[in-house]
Amino acid sequence: MAKLITVFGATGVQGGAVAYALLEDPDFKVRAVTRNASSAKAKALQEKGAEVVQASLDDQSTLGPVLQGAHGVFVVTNYWEYKDKDREVEQGKAIADAAKAAGVLHVVFSGLE
């Protein structure tokens, strides 16, 4: 059975590269997380077979649901949007807590700070 990997930032450069690479491997299913599930990039991921969901690292209430059932998660922050180290640290803590609560076994975190 394919393992579910949740990919944050799936419509961006890093997250998109991870999502598309995983979609090529039949051992994985991809849950692509974006802040705008109706964007053209999100629709392209959906056409390739990803489950596209909307969530934000700044809204902790959205993190748990997108992590449910995930074997692993790839997270990339968007530091350049706010250029705020403290905000990025808070996002990291929020995703770590949510992943632990959801029973995620593997977390890959990509941040600037």
N, C-alpha and C positions, 0 to 999 in steps of 0.2 A: 504494500500500500504506500502511495506517495506521501511524503512528509510535507506538512504545510509550513511554509516560511512566510512570515509577515514582513513586508518591505516598506519601511517609511521613506518618504521622499521619492517614491517610485516614478514620478513624472519629471524628476530632476536628472542631472548628469550621473551622479554616483548611484543613487537608488535605482534609476532607470537601467543602468548597466547591469546591476545585480539582478533586477527583476527579469530582464530579457535573457540573461545567461541562465537563470534558474528555469525559465519557461522552456528552454531547449533540452532540459534534462528530465526524463520521465520519472525520475525518483522524487521529484518535488512538485508541489502545487504552490502557486504564488497568490498571496493576498496583498494586493498593491494598495498602499495607503497614500492618500493625497488630500490636500485641503480643498480641492475642487474636483469632485468625481465626474463632473460633466465636461471637463476640458477635453480638447482634442487628443492630448497625450494620454489621458486616462482612458478614453474610448479606444485608442490604439492598443493599449495594454489589454483591455477587455477582449478585443478582437483576437488577440494572440492566446487567450485562454486564462488570463488572470482574473481573479475576483477583485473588483475595484471597490474600495470602501473609503469613506471620508472620515478623517480624524485630524486632530491637531496636537502637537506636543505641548502646546500652551493650555490645553483643556484636558485635565486629568480624567474627567468623566468619559472622554471618548477613547481612552487608551485600553482599558480593560476589555471592552467588547471586541476590538480588532485583534486582540492577542489570544482570545479564547480558542483553544484547540491547536495553537501553533506549536510546532516542534522547535522552531528557531525564529529569531527576528534580526533584521538588519535595520539599523537606525542611523540616519544622517541628519544632523541639525542644519538649520539655515542661519548660521551665525551672521552672514553678511546682510541679512534683512534688517537686523537691529544693531549689530556690532556691540553686543552686550554679553560679556563673559558670565555675569551672574545669571542672566536669563538662560544661557546655554547649560550652565551647571544645574539649574532647577529642572530644565527639560530632561537632562540625563538622570537625575534622581527620580523624576516622575516615571520615566520609562523603565528604570531598573525596578522600582517598586511594583509597577503594574505587571512587568514580566514575571517577577517572583510570585506575585499573587495568582497569576494565570497558569503557573507551572511550566513556563517556557524553559527548555533545557539549554538553549544556546542563544547568546546575545552578542552581536557584533555592533559596536558603537563607533561612529565616525564623527568627530567634532573637531573644531578648530583649537579650542583652549584645552 
